[in-house]
Amino acid sequence: GEAPKPGESIFKSSNHPTALMFHLGFKIAAVVIYILGGLISSSFVFSFVIVTLLLAFDFWTVKNVTGRLLVGLRWWNEVNEDGSNEWRFESREDTSKIADIDSRVFWFTLWLTPLVWSLFMISTLLSFNWGWLLCTVVANVLAAANLYGYVRCSRAAKDKVGSLATSVAAGMFTSSMSSRFG
């Protein structure tokens, strides 16, 4: 789980190489099919469906598998009976099993993906390519949802660690004072 040496695969340094492969694979495959779909098939519908399926697989994989394995975080949103939304966050307490390369690749691609699909969306807008515009909007919504969820989850995990440290320090101070004056 240490940083890769020059010329070494990131997968060899990963604690979860299979998860890392899927984390990258669905994203790369969606972009490749989006760009080269016309060469693979003359059917727009076929390319559109394949890209959309890859985007859905990527969303689900990042949200439910790779976030948990690569950075120790997981998020979900529940709708309450009154119709309000409630965000839920999980974070791994022991982060020692998280490889630096896993974390770096996860966060880099989490931020890069919406940027790439936004560039594609601008391109489709400027070229009046309405069919692919829908695909890029779907890609952006899914990528932005994961980014938003994981940024909130990461902040909640940091707040949890900070409040735990504060309560431990307060407990130590209280016990120290009570033993001195008690």
Accessible surface in RSA format (square Angstrom, percent):
REM  Atomic radii and reference values for relative SASA: ProtOr
REM  Chains: A
REM  Algorithm: Lee & Richards
REM  Probe-radius: 1.40
REM  Slices: 20
REM RES _ NUM      All-atoms   Total-Side   Main-Chain    Non-polar    All polar
REM                ABS   REL    ABS   REL    ABS   REL    ABS   REL    ABS   REL
RES GLY A   1    57.26  70.6   0.00   N/A  57.26  70.6  10.13  27.8  47.13 105.6
RES GLU A   2   114.48  65.7 107.55  81.4   6.93  16.5  50.21  97.1  64.27  52.5
RES ALA A   3    61.92  56.9  51.38  79.3  10.54  24.0  51.76  72.9  10.16  26.9
RES PRO A   4    41.03  29.9  22.46  20.5  18.58  67.5  22.46  18.5  18.58 115.5
RES LYS A   5   119.81  58.4 115.33  70.8   4.48  10.7  97.08  87.4  22.73  24.2
RES PRO A   6   141.43 103.1 106.79  97.3  34.65 125.9 119.56  98.7  21.88 136.0
RES GLY A   7    92.67 114.3   0.00   N/A  92.67 114.3  45.63 125.2  47.04 105.3
RES GLU A   8    60.61  34.8  39.87  30.2  20.73  49.4  17.80  34.4  42.81  35.0
RES SER A   9    49.59  41.9  35.03  46.8  14.56  33.5  40.42  86.1   9.17  12.8
RES ILE A  10    51.11  29.1  48.25  35.9   2.86   6.9  48.25  34.7   2.86   7.8
RES PHE A  11    74.96  37.5  71.17  44.1   3.78   9.8  71.48  43.3   3.48  10.0
RES LYS A  12   162.84  79.4 127.80  78.4  35.04  83.4  78.72  70.9  84.12  89.6
RES SER A  13     5.87   5.0   1.19   1.6   4.67  10.8   4.67  10.0   1.19   1.7
RES SER A  14    11.63   9.8   0.00   0.0  11.63  26.8   0.00   0.0  11.63  16.3
RES ASN A  15    60.19  41.5  34.55  33.4  25.64  61.7  14.97  36.0  45.21  43.7
RES HIS A  16    52.33  28.6  48.17  33.5   4.16  10.6  34.29  35.3  18.04  21.0
RES PRO A  17    59.54  43.4  58.28  53.1   1.26   4.6  58.52  48.3   1.02   6.3
RES THR A  18    87.55  62.3  84.59  85.8   2.96   7.1  53.06  71.3  34.49  52.1
RES ALA A  19     8.69   8.0   2.39   3.7   6.30  14.3   6.72   9.5   1.97   5.2
RES LEU A  20     0.00   0.0   0.00   0.0   0.00   0.0   0.00   0.0   0.00   0.0
RES MET A  21    95.39  49.4  94.11  62.3   1.28   3.1  53.74  45.7  41.65  55.2
RES PHE A  22    88.60  44.3  87.69  54.3   0.91   2.4  88.50  53.7   0.10   0.3
RES HIS A  23     0.16   0.1   0.00   0.0   0.16   0.4   0.16   0.2   0.00   0.0
RES LEU A  24    30.93  17.2  30.89  22.1   0.04   0.1  30.93  21.7   0.00   0.0
RES GLY A  25    31.55  38.9   0.00   N/A  31.55  38.9  28.93  79.4   2.63   5.9
RES PHE A  26    39.03  19.5  38.36  23.8   0.67   1.7  38.43  23.3   0.59   1.7
RES LYS A  27    20.20   9.9  17.18  10.5   3.02   7.2  18.66  16.8   1.54   1.6
RES ILE A  28   101.18  57.6  98.35  73.3   2.83   6.8 101.18  72.9   0.00   0.0
RES ALA A  29    34.86  32.1  28.95  44.7   5.91  13.4  34.59  48.7   0.28   0.7
RES ALA A  30     0.13   0.1   0.13   0.2   0.00   0.0   0.13   0.2   0.00   0.0
RES VAL A  31    34.18  22.5  34.18  30.9   0.00   0.0  34.18  29.7   0.00   0.0
RES VAL A  32    62.17  40.9  61.13  55.3   1.04   2.5  62.17  54.0   0.00   0.0
RES ILE A  33    32.84  18.7  32.84  24.5   0.00   0.0  32.84  23.6   0.00   0.0
RES TYR A  34    30.77  14.4  19.02  10.8  11.75  30.6  11.31   8.5  19.47  24.0
RES ILE A  35   102.63  58.4  74.24  55.3  28.39  68.4  78.55  56.6  24.07  65.3
RES LEU A  36    75.73  42.2  74.84  53.5   0.89   2.2  75.73  53.2   0.00   0.0
RES GLY A  37     0.99   1.2   0.00   N/A   0.99   1.2   0.87   2.4   0.12   0.3
RES GLY A  38    67.17  82.8   0.00   N/A  67.17  82.8  38.46 105.5  28.71  64.3
RES LEU A  39   152.09  84.7 117.35  84.0  34.74  87.3 120.95  84.9  31.14  83.8
RES ILE A  40   101.69  57.9  68.80  51.3  32.89  79.3  74.40  53.6  27.29  74.1
RES SER A  41    26.49  22.4  16.90  22.6   9.59  22.1  14.51  30.9  11.98  16.8
RES SER A  42   124.06 104.8  82.17 109.7  41.89  96.5  53.14 113.2  70.92  99.4
RES SER A  43    48.98  41.4  40.40  53.9   8.58  19.8  35.38  75.3  13.60  19.0
RES PHE A  44    86.77  43.4  74.89  46.4  11.88  30.9  81.30  49.3   5.46  15.6
RES VAL A  45   100.57  66.2  99.90  90.4   0.67   1.6 100.57  87.4   0.00   0.0
RES PHE A  46   104.31  52.2  99.56  61.7   4.75  12.4 103.93  63.0   0.38   1.1
RES SER A  47     4.74   4.0   4.06   5.4   0.69   1.6   2.25   4.8   2.49   3.5
RES PHE A  48    38.21  19.1  38.21  23.7   0.00   0.0  38.21  23.2   0.00   0.0
RES VAL A  49    68.79  45.3  67.55  61.2   1.24   3.0  68.71  59.7   0.08   0.2
RES ILE A  50    52.31  29.8  52.13  38.8   0.18   0.4  52.21  37.6   0.10   0.3
RES VAL A  51     0.00   0.0   0.00   0.0   0.00   0.0   0.00   0.0   0.00   0.0
RES THR A  52    39.51  28.1  39.49  40.0   0.02   0.0  39.40  52.9   0.11   0.2
RES LEU A  53    81.50  45.4  81.34  58.2   0.16   0.4  81.50  57.2   0.00   0.0
RES LEU A  54    25.76  14.3  25.76  18.4   0.00   0.0  25.76  18.1   0.00   0.0
RES LEU A  55     9.21   5.1   7.66   5.5   1.55   3.9   7.94   5.6   1.28   3.4
RES ALA A  56    45.75  42.1  40.64  62.7   5.11  11.6  42.59  60.0   3.16   8.4
RES PHE A  57    97.38  48.7  95.20  59.0   2.18   5.7  97.38  59.0   0.00   0.0
RES ASP A  58    14.39  10.1  14.39  14.3   0.00   0.0   0.48   1.1  13.91  13.9
RES PHE A  59    44.53  22.3  43.32  26.8   1.21   3.2  44.49  27.0   0.04   0.1
RES TRP A  60   146.77  58.9 146.70  71.0   0.07   0.2 125.18  66.7  21.59  35.0
RES THR A  61    13.21   9.4  13.21  13.4   0.00   0.0   6.78   9.1   6.43   9.7
RES VAL A  62     0.82   0.5   0.82   0.7   0.00   0.0   0.82   0.7   0.00   0.0
RES LYS A  63    31.38  15.3  31.38  19.3   0.00   0.0  18.57  16.7  12.81  13.6
RES ASN A  64    26.44  18.2  21.56  20.8   4.88  11.8   9.30  22.4  17.15  16.6
RES VAL A  65    40.25  26.5  40.25  36.4   0.00   0.0  40.25  35.0   0.00   0.0
RES THR A  66     0.07   0.0   0.07   0.1   0.00   0.0   0.07   0.1   0.00   0.0
RES GLY A  67     0.00   0.0   0.00   N/A   0.00   0.0   0.00   0.0   0.00   0.0
RES ARG A  68   103.28  43.4 103.28  52.7   0.00   0.0  35.69  48.8  67.59  41.0
RES LEU A  69    43.47  24.2  43.14  30.9   0.33   0.8  43.14  30.3   0.33   0.9
RES LEU A  70     0.05   0.0   0.00   0.0   0.05   0.1   0.02   0.0   0.03   0.1
RES VAL A  71    13.02   8.6   4.29   3.9   8.73  21.0   4.60   4.0   8.42  22.8
RES GLY A  72     4.49   5.5   0.00   N/A   4.49   5.5   1.74   4.8   2.75   6.2
RES LEU A  73    14.08   7.8  13.30   9.5   0.78   2.0  14.08   9.9   0.00   0.0
RES ARG A  74    68.17  28.6  68.08  34.7   0.09   0.2   3.35   4.6  64.82  39.3
RES TRP A  75    11.26   4.5  11.26   5.5   0.00   0.0  11.26   6.0   0.00   0.0
RES TRP A  76    59.94  24.1  59.94  29.0   0.00   0.0  55.22  29.4   4.72   7.7
RES ASN A  77    55.45  38.2  29.79  28.8  25.66  61.8  18.05  43.4  37.40  36.2
RES GLU A  78    67.15  38.6  63.19  47.8   3.96   9.4  26.70  51.6  40.45  33.0
RES VAL A  79   108.77  71.6  77.80  70.4  30.97  74.6  77.80  67.6  30.97  84.0
RES ASN A  80    53.16  36.7  43.25  41.8   9.92  23.9  18.77  45.2  34.39  33.2
RES GLU A  81   191.73 110.1 148.87 112.6  42.86 102.0  70.72 136.8 121.01  98.8
RES ASP A  82   120.84  84.6  77.79  77.4  43.05 101.8  51.30 120.7  69.53  69.3
RES GLY A  83    51.05  63.0   0.00   N/A  51.05  63.0  28.65  78.6  22.40  50.2
RES SER A  84    51.27  43.3  40.96  54.7  10.31  23.7  45.87  97.7   5.40   7.6
RES ASN A  85    97.15  67.0  69.51  67.2  27.64  66.6   9.77  23.5  87.38  84.5
RES GLU A  86    66.18  38.0  63.17  47.8   3.01   7.2  24.24  46.9  41.94  34.2
RES TRP A  87    68.35  27.4  48.59  23.5  19.77  46.4  35.82  19.1  32.53  52.8
RES ARG A  88    95.30  40.0  92.82  47.3   2.47   5.9  18.49  25.3  76.81  46.5
RES PHE A  89    61.78  30.9  30.16  18.7  31.62  82.3  30.23  18.3  31.55  90.3
RES GLU A  90    77.46  44.5  72.55  54.9   4.91  11.7  34.21  66.2  43.24  35.3
RES SER A  91    27.14  22.9  11.42  15.2  15.72  36.2   7.33  15.6  19.81  27.8
RES ARG A  92    74.69  31.4  55.96  28.5  18.73  44.6  36.07  49.3  38.62  23.4
RES GLU A  93   142.56  81.8 106.11  80.3  36.45  86.8  57.76 111.7  84.80  69.2
RES ASP A  94    74.80  52.4  68.15  67.8   6.65  15.7  40.23  94.7  34.57  34.5
RES THR A  95    82.61  58.8  73.04  74.0   9.56  22.8  39.70  53.3  42.91  64.9
RES SER A  96    92.67  78.3  52.55  70.1  40.12  92.4  54.12 115.2  38.56  54.0
RES LYS A  97   137.74  67.2 133.80  82.1   3.94   9.4  95.68  86.1  42.06  44.8
RES ILE A  98    33.94  19.3  15.55  11.6  18.39  44.3  16.47  11.9  17.47  47.4
RES ALA A  99     2.64   2.4   0.00   0.0   2.64   6.0   2.64   3.7   0.00   0.0
RES ASP A 100    65.31  45.7  57.65  57.4   7.66  18.1  30.01  70.6  35.30  35.2
RES ILE A 101    17.50  10.0  17.01  12.7   0.50   1.2  17.46  12.6   0.04   0.1
RES ASP A 102     0.47   0.3   0.47   0.5   0.00   0.0   0.13   0.3   0.35   0.3
RES SER A 103    29.97  25.3  29.97  40.0   0.00   0.0   8.79  18.7  21.18  29.7
RES ARG A 104   157.28  66.0 148.74  75.8   8.54  20.3  52.25  71.4 105.03  63.7
RES VAL A 105    19.62  12.9  16.99  15.4   2.63   6.3  19.62  17.1   0.00   0.0
RES PHE A 106     0.00   0.0   0.00   0.0   0.00   0.0   0.00   0.0   0.00   0.0
RES TRP A 107    57.51  23.1  57.20  27.7   0.31   0.7  46.27  24.7  11.24  18.2
RES PHE A 108   132.87  66.5 124.23  76.9   8.64  22.5 131.26  79.6   1.62   4.6
RES THR A 109    12.66   9.0  12.66  12.8   0.00   0.0  12.66  17.0   0.00   0.0
RES LEU A 110     6.27   3.5   5.15   3.7   1.12   2.8   5.62   3.9   0.65   1.8
RES TRP A 111   142.67  57.3 135.12  65.4   7.55  17.7 123.62  65.9  19.05  30.9
RES LEU A 112    66.41  37.0  63.40  45.4   3.01   7.6  66.14  46.4   0.27   0.7
RES THR A 113    17.14  12.2  13.72  13.9   3.42   8.2  13.00  17.5   4.14   6.3
RES PRO A 114    17.77  13.0  17.50  16.0   0.28   1.0  17.77  14.7   0.00   0.0
RES LEU A 115   102.30  57.0  97.45  69.7   4.85  12.2 101.35  71.2   0.95   2.6
RES VAL A 116    38.38  25.3  38.23  34.6   0.14   0.3  38.29  33.3   0.09   0.2
RES TRP A 117     2.72   1.1   2.72   1.3   0.00   0.0   0.26   0.1   2.46   4.0
RES SER A 118    35.81  30.3  35.81  47.8   0.00   0.0  18.00  38.3  17.80  24.9
RES LEU A 119   106.36  59.2 101.16  72.4   5.19  13.1 101.48  71.3   4.88  13.1
RES PHE A 120    37.74  18.9  37.74  23.4   0.00   0.0  37.74  22.9   0.00   0.0
RES MET A 121    50.17  26.0  50.17  33.2   0.00   0.0  43.04  36.6   7.13   9.4
RES ILE A 122    87.23  49.6  87.23  65.0   0.00   0.0  87.23  62.8   0.00   0.0
RES SER A 123    61.78  52.2  54.96  73.4   6.82  15.7  25.66  54.6  36.12  50.6
RES THR A 124     4.39   3.1   4.14   4.2   0.25   0.6   4.39   5.9   0.00   0.0
RES LEU A 125    79.64  44.4  74.19  53.1   5.45  13.7  74.32  52.2   5.32  14.3
RES LEU A 126   137.90  76.8 117.43  84.0  20.48  51.5 119.98  84.3  17.92  48.2
RES SER A 127    71.07  60.1  43.62  58.2  27.45  63.2  47.24 100.6  23.83  33.4
RES PHE A 128   142.65  71.4 129.46  80.2  13.19  34.3 129.46  78.5  13.19  37.7
RES ASN A 129    60.29  41.6  54.92  53.1   5.37  12.9   9.58  23.1  50.71  49.0
RES TRP A 130   146.17  58.7 135.38  65.5  10.78  25.3 113.21  60.4  32.95  53.5
RES GLY A 131    30.09  37.1   0.00   N/A  30.09  37.1  23.19  63.6   6.90  15.4
RES TRP A 132    35.10  14.1  35.10  17.0   0.00   0.0  15.62   8.3  19.47  31.6
RES LEU A 133    32.27  18.0  32.27  23.1   0.00   0.0  32.27  22.7   0.00   0.0
RES LEU A 134   103.30  57.5 100.11  71.6   3.19   8.0 102.91  72.3   0.38   1.0
RES CYS A 135     0.02   0.0   0.00   0.0   0.02   0.0   0.02   0.1   0.00   0.0
RES THR A 136     0.00   0.0   0.00   0.0   0.00   0.0   0.00   0.0   0.00   0.0
RES VAL A 137    59.04  38.8  58.77  53.2   0.26   0.6  59.02  51.3   0.02   0.0
RES VAL A 138    44.32  29.2  42.12  38.1   2.20   5.3  44.32  38.5   0.00   0.0
RES ALA A 139     1.22   1.1   0.00   0.0   1.22   2.8   0.00   0.0   1.22   3.2
RES ASN A 140    19.24  13.3  18.92  18.3   0.32   0.8  16.42  39.5   2.82   2.7
RES VAL A 141    92.16  60.6  86.74  78.5   5.41  13.0  90.88  79.0   1.28   3.5
RES LEU A 142    42.32  23.6  41.90  30.0   0.43   1.1  42.16  29.6   0.17   0.4
RES ALA A 143    12.68  11.7   3.33   5.1   9.35  21.3  11.61  16.4   1.07   2.8
RES ALA A 144    48.01  44.1  45.83  70.7   2.17   4.9  46.29  65.2   1.72   4.6
RES ALA A 145    34.11  31.4  25.75  39.7   8.37  19.0  33.48  47.2   0.63   1.7
RES ASN A 146     5.36   3.7   5.36   5.2   0.00   0.0   1.72   4.2   3.64   3.5
RES LEU A 147    25.98  14.5  25.98  18.6   0.00   0.0  25.98  18.2   0.00   0.0
RES TYR A 148   115.08  53.7 110.64  63.0   4.43  11.5  85.80  64.5  29.28  36.1
RES GLY A 149     0.00   0.0   0.00   N/A   0.00   0.0   0.00   0.0   0.00   0.0
RES TYR A 150     0.00   0.0   0.00   0.0   0.00   0.0   0.00   0.0   0.00   0.0
RES VAL A 151    27.78  18.3  26.71  24.2   1.06   2.6  27.66  24.0   0.12   0.3
RES ARG A 152    78.28  32.9  74.53  38.0   3.76   9.0  15.85  21.7  62.43  37.8
RES CYS A 153     0.37   0.3   0.00   0.0   0.37   0.9   0.00   0.0   0.37   0.4
RES SER A 154    20.03  16.9  18.90  25.2   1.13   2.6   5.41  11.5  14.62  20.5
RES ARG A 155   154.40  64.8 153.35  78.2   1.05   2.5  53.34  72.9 101.06  61.2
RES ALA A 156    34.79  32.0  24.65  38.0  10.14  23.1  30.00  42.2   4.79  12.7
RES ALA A 157    18.16  16.7  15.02  23.2   3.14   7.1  17.16  24.2   1.00   2.7
RES LYS A 158   145.83  71.1 134.95  82.8  10.88  25.9  87.80  79.0  58.02  61.8
RES ASP A 159   101.87  71.4  92.72  92.3   9.15  21.6  32.45  76.4  69.42  69.2
RES LYS A 160    97.71  47.7  91.70  56.3   6.01  14.3  74.90  67.4  22.81  24.3
RES VAL A 161    99.61  65.5  98.60  89.3   1.01   2.4  99.02  86.0   0.59   1.6
RES GLY A 162    35.15  43.4   0.00   N/A  35.15  43.4  33.57  92.1   1.58   3.5
RES SER A 163    70.65  59.7  59.68  79.6  10.97  25.3  47.82 101.8  22.83  32.0
RES LEU A 164   105.95  59.0 102.61  73.4   3.33   8.4 105.95  74.4   0.00   0.0
RES ALA A 165    59.92  55.1  48.60  75.0  11.31  25.7  55.90  78.7   4.02  10.7
RES THR A 166    93.52  66.5  87.74  89.0   5.77  13.8  66.63  89.5  26.89  40.7
RES SER A 167    65.55  55.4  52.24  69.7  13.30  30.6  47.50 101.2  18.05  25.3
RES VAL A 168    80.23  52.8  72.98  66.1   7.25  17.5  79.38  69.0   0.85   2.3
RES ALA A 169    59.35  54.6  51.61  79.6   7.74  17.6  55.50  78.2   3.86  10.2
RES ALA A 170    53.43  49.1  45.48  70.2   7.95  18.1  52.73  74.3   0.70   1.9
RES GLY A 171    39.35  48.5   0.00   N/A  39.35  48.5  34.14  93.7   5.22  11.7
RES MET A 172   128.93  66.8 123.33  81.6   5.60  13.3 106.92  90.9  22.01  29.2
RES PHE A 173   127.65  63.9 122.06  75.6   5.59  14.6 127.17  77.1   0.48   1.4
RES THR A 174    86.98  61.9  83.91  85.1   3.07   7.3  65.80  88.4  21.19  32.0
RES SER A 175    66.16  55.9  59.34  79.2   6.82  15.7  45.67  97.2  20.49  28.7
RES SER A 176    43.24  36.5  36.73  49.0   6.51  15.0  27.89  59.4  15.36  21.5
RES MET A 177    59.62  30.9  58.79  38.9   0.83   2.0  49.10  41.7  10.52  13.9
RES SER A 178    65.00  54.9  52.81  70.5  12.19  28.1  45.18  96.2  19.81  27.8
RES SER A 179    93.09  78.7  55.70  74.3  37.39  86.1  50.89 108.4  42.21  59.1
RES ARG A 180   171.47  72.0 135.24  68.9  36.23  86.3  41.78  57.1 129.69  78.6
RES PHE A 181   165.29  82.7 128.57  79.6  36.73  95.6 135.84  82.4  29.45  84.3
RES GLY A 182    97.79 120.6   0.00   N/A  97.79 120.6  48.93 134.3  48.86 109.4
END  Absolute sums over single chains surface
CHAIN  1 A    10995.7       9194.5       1801.2       7746.2       3249.4
END  Absolute sums over all chains
TOTAL         10995.7       9194.5       1801.2       7746.2       3249.4
